[in-house]
Structure formats: C-alpha cells, structure tokens
Amino acid sequence: MRKTLSLLTVLCLVFGVFAAGTAGADEATKSEKDEKPIVYFTDDISPEGLVAIYKALNWNPVGPVAVKLSTGEPPNSNYLRPELIADLVHLVDGTIVECNTAYAGYRSATAEHYQVAEDHGYTDIADFQILDEYGSVEIPVTGGTHLTGDLVGAHFTDYGSYLVLSHFKGHAMAGYGGAIKNASIGLASAMGKVRIHSGGTSDTHWHDELQLEFLESMAEAAKGVCDYLGDQVVFINVMNRISIDCDCDGNPAEPDIHDIGILASADPVALDQACLDLVWEADGNEKLLWRIDDRQGLHTLDHAEEIGFGSRSYTLVDIGENRAA
C-alpha cells in the first residue's frame, strides 16, 4: 500500500537537506578562511639568510626577473647594501629596477638617479634600470575606490617576474614602509606617485592633506600590480636598521630598534602585518609606533582587506626552526 508523507515530514526532510547543504557550505567557507598565507621568517640577516628565505618561497619565476628595491636618497639613508643582496640577485639572474621620485632630490632626474645607483654599489652587482626613464604605462586597478589605473614605469612590462625586496622601516607620510609601499609608490612612475599621493584626484598636483585617500590608494595600486603579475611576484622584507624614517630620507634618525630578521611571503599584506607584529613586540619601538599611529598607517592594511587584497591573518614559519628539525 502506498504511503503518503505528511506535510510536516516533507518539511522536515527538505529542511534537513537544506541544513546539511548549508553546513557543508559553512565548512567549506571555514576551510577557506583557515588557509592563511604563509610568512617565512629568519633572524639571520646575511646573504645566506636572504637566499635561504627566498628558497623557502619555492617560487618559479618566468621571463626576465626584476628585483625592485629603493636605491636610497643620499647621503646617509639606510638602503639595502649591495653586499647583503648580491647573492640573491645573482641567484634569480635579476635586473635591479627603480623609479624616479616625484619630489626634489638626487633621484628625481634619470641621469642623477643612475649615478646614485652607481654610487651606492648596485651597478657593481647587476644590471640596473630606471623603469620610468621613458615615462609611464597604465595598468588596471579593479575594486578600488580611488584608482582605476596605476601609472607604473614604461619598462614595467619588460619583465616577466618581480621580486619586491624592501627595507622595512618608518615613513614620514605612510607611517611605515614595507612591501605594499614598494609595490605601489615604489613601482609607480614619478607621475604615478603623484596620482597615489593625491588619492587619484590628480597626476600633476600633490595633495598632502588627503591622508586616508593616499593610504587607500597605496593599497589599490599594489593590488593592481599583484593582479597584473599574478603568481609572478613575491615579496621579501628586511628588518634591519629600523629607523622611523624612510630610505627616501638622506639623513634618517638613528634606529631605536635592534635588527629583527628577514621575512618573505607571496602576500604583501600578510608580510607587512607580520613585520608590524614584530615591531610591536620589539624593544625601543615607541617612536616608530607613534609615527605609525600618527599617520594612521594601519589604514592601508584595513583598506587592502576591504577591497579583497591580501590577508592580515597569516601563519609564521621560522625557517631556522625548520632547519633545526
């Protein structure tokens, strides 16, 4: 005899299937959230330590490799010394690249900037190129609130892969400078720097008063670079001589924080957050923490996550511990 299911039974069955499906979706979402980006760490600030942490990334660059760094403003900035980075640059067969500044100084004009690169020893260890010596090229920025395009150096597209090598320190306007700053302002042409600093409102007039817009535009420009390059960009932050001042300052304040180490990740947001977490635990951090707070520097990371760029949550892996194991 055929049985007829009651309405209540049908509803219970349907709800049970729905609930099971929802639970499965929730578990999948939870699993995705639990997959935090890895940030590698070593306290070995040496050529060997730099190579070791690069190898931990297990990165496979394609095409010509650009190593993006700051050449440092003369006469006494804390730029990354050639003797520290040479082995890594040779390992990736990289060309060191930089862009001109948008403010007066020794690096605002191409010829003088090439001279700075030579004076600071970079041309002794690798080929060197000013990416915007012949102007700018625009790459798209999606999901932002200020930028729809990022003006990078015209030679940006000559390279298949980018190793963004940053000296982590304070910054007079951004609060701190790390991977995001180097991928945004650092890779922007001189005109692109003005666009970022003006919160996307101008390519010709610098607007210092638009602080939050500037910080948000940095996150958006870095997102544009990462979206364009995909998995062909990785990031390394060196935490030595951590002054409250940037390498764009030719006479920075002496560091109050002892050298910490080298960190690396494919996620620049996670990488910068990990560096900041180490700063918060460091002795002598008062001045740098004040500067970051005064310039609202953490807003860059907040905005990055808001537009779907990177994660402030991460898993820290000490490669020194791995070697010991």
C-alpha positions, 0 to 999 in steps of 0.5 A: 500500500502506498504511503503518503508523507505528511506535510510536516515530514516533507518539511522536515526532510527538505529542511534537513537537506537544506541544513546539511547543504548549508553546513557543508557550505559553512565548512567549506567557507571555514576551510577557506578562511583557515588557509592563511598565507604563509610568512617565512621568517629568519633572524639571520640577516646575511646573504645566506639568510636572504637566499635561504628565505627566498628558497623557502618561497619555492617560487618559479619565476618566468621571463626576465626577473626584476628585483625592485628595491629603493636605491636610497636618497643620499647621503646617509639613508639606510638602503639595502647594501649591495653586499647583503643582496648580491647573492640573491640577485645573482641567484634569480639572474635579476635586473635591479629596477627603480623609479624616479621620485616625484619630489626634489632630490638626487633621484628625481632626474634619470641621469642623477638617479643612475649615478646614485645607483652607481654610487651606492654599489648596485651597478657593481652587482647587476644590471640596473634600470630606471623603469620610468626613464621613458615615462609611464604605462597604465595598468588596471586597478579593479575594486578600488575606490580611488584608482582605476589605473596605476601609472607604473614605469614604461619598462614595467612590462619588460619583465616577466617576474618581480621580486619586491625586496624592501627595507622595512622601516618608518615613513614620514607620510605612510607611517611605515614602509614595507612591501605594499609601499614598494609595490605601489609608490615604489613601482609607480612612475614619478607621475604615478606617485603623484596620482597615489599621493593625491588619492587619484584626484590628480597626476600633476598636483600633490595633495598632502592633506588627503591622508586616508585617500593616499593610504587607500590608494597605496593599497589599490595600486599594489593590488593592481600590480599583484593582479597584473603579475599574478603568481609572478611576484613575491615579496621579501622584507628586511628588518634591519636598521629600523629607523622611523624614517624612510630610505627616501630620507638622506639623513634618517634618525638613528634606529631605536630598534635592534635588527629583527630578521628577514621575512618573505611571503607571496602576500604583501599584506600578510608580510607587512602585518607580520613585520608590524607584529614584530615591531610591536613586540620589539624593544625601543619601538615607541617612536616608530609606533607613534609615527605609525599611529600618527599617520594612521598607517594601519589604514592601508592594511584595513583598506587592502582587506576591504577591497579583497587584497591580501590577508592580515591573518597569516601563519609564521614559519621560522625557517631556522626552526625548520632547519633545526628539525 
